[in-house]
Amino acid sequence: MTINEFEILSRSLRPRLLRKANSILGNSDDAEDVVQDAMLKLWSMRSSLHQLRSVEAFALLVTRNLSINVLRSKHIGAFAELEEADSMGEIDSPEQIYIRREEADYVDSVLQSLPDSQQALIRLRHIDGYDNAAIAALLGSSEGSVRTALSRARKHVAEIISAQFSPKI
């Protein structure tokens, strides 16, 4: 693929990729960064893009995955801020610190075992603090469908946790 062909391709893909990233992240600055990273990934693969059935579908997938990575990194930062805020209060024992870290790691592992769409919903609602109306606006869907999807995601989390703690006979 020549430089000119790639420029034409990137100009046609960019608006759709921006909409996708912004719908997941809800932040236009982060969305711009994600789309730039997606374009760099496509550029590095330009010699093999012709082998793909749909370059647009692949670009959307890359954008979605990069957006989820941004959400994950913000999630990790939120846990670090909580630990820092806790440490400013009373001094925790090493055991309390260890337990808190174990709990955070466990919650993160449960979330990572969810499908990407459920992960994003749980993170938006329970970690980033968005209400259902804001999530619906971000995703371009109705509040009712967000409630239903969140309910399914929570049920999936409950199934994962109960499967891990149910006695094995």
N, C-alpha and C positions, 0 to 999 in steps of 0.2 A: 504494500500500500504506500503510495507516495504521500508526501507532506500535504499537498493540496487535497488529495482524497480524504486524508484524515481530518483536515480542517473542515471540510464540508460535512463529514460525518459528525464531528464534535459539535458543530453549530446546530445541526438538526437534533442531536441527542440532548444537549445541555438543558433546555427548558424542562423537558420531561424528567431528567435526572434531578434537577433542582426541586421540582415539585415533590418527587419521591422522598428525597432526603429531608426536605422541610416538613413533610407530613409525619415522618418518623421522629425527627429531632425537635421540631417546633422552634427552631432557632435559625434564622437565615444566615448568620455568620458561620455556624457549624455546618450548615447545609452547603454553603459555598466551598468550605474546606473539603468536605466529603466528595463533592462533585469534582473538585480539582484532583483529589487523590484517585478517583475513579478514572478520570481522563488520563492521568499518568499511567495507571495500570493498563488501560487500553492502548496507550502509545507504546508501552513496552511490549505489548503483544501484537502490534500492528501487522507483523509478518504472518501471523497465524489466524487473524480475524476472519479471513475469507473461508476458513474451514467451519466456522460456526453456522448453525442453521439460522440464528437470529442474533445479530450483534446488539440490537436494541434490548432484547430480553437479557442477554448476558450483562450488558451495561447496567440495567436495572437491578439485576442480582448483585453485582459488585457494589453498587450504590447502597442497596439495602444492607448488605453485610458490613460495609464500612460504617454505616449509620449506627448499626447495632453495636459495633465496637466502640463508637464514641459514647453511646449510652452506658456501656459496661465500664468504660474508664471513668465516667462521671459517677457511677455507682460506687466504684472503689474509692474515689475521692470523698464521697459522702460518708463512707464508713470511717475513713481516716479523720475527717472533721469531727464525727461523733466521738471517736476515741479521744481526740484532743480536748474536746469540750468536757468529757468525763474526767479527764486527768486534771483539769483546772479546778475541779471541785475538791472532793476529798481524795486522799491518796489511796489507791486501790492496792490490794495485795497482789503479788504475782499470780496467785491462783485465780483471782477475779479477772485479771487481764487475760490470762490464758483462756478462761471460760468464755469471755466475751469474744475473743478472736476465733475460738472454735465455733461459736454460734454464728458469727458472721460468715465464716468459711462454709458452714453447713447451709445457711440460707443461700449463699451464692451458688453452691453446687446444685441445690434443688432448682434454683432459677435457671441455671445453665442446662438442666436436663429437659426443660420445657421447649416446645417448638418456638421458633423465633418470634412469631406474632404474639404468642402468649407472654413470652418474656418481656417484650416491649410494652404490652398493656400493663402487666404487673409493675414494671419499673416506673412507667409514667404515673400510675395511680398511687402506688404505695411508697415509692422511693422519691420520685420527683415531686409528688404532692399535687398533681393535676386532678381536678374534679372531672366527673364523667362528661360534663358539657364541654370542657376544654379539650379533652381527649377526642370527643366526637368532632369538634371543630378542626383539630389537627389532622384527623384521619379522613375528614370529609364524609362522615357517616352520621347516623342518628344516635341520639343518646341511648335509646333502647337497645340498639345493636351493640353499643359499647358495654352496657350493663350485662347483656347476655354473654358477650365474649369474656368479660371479666369473671362472671360467674363460672363459666366453663374452665377458665384458667385457674381459678381458686380451687375448683373441684379437682383438677388435675394435680395441683400442688398437694392437696389433702390425700389423694390416692398415692402419690409418691412417698409422702411421709409415712402413711399407714403401712405401706408395703415394706418400708425399711424397718419399722418397729414392730411389725406383727411377728409373733413367734413362728419359727420355722419347725414344722413337725415332720 
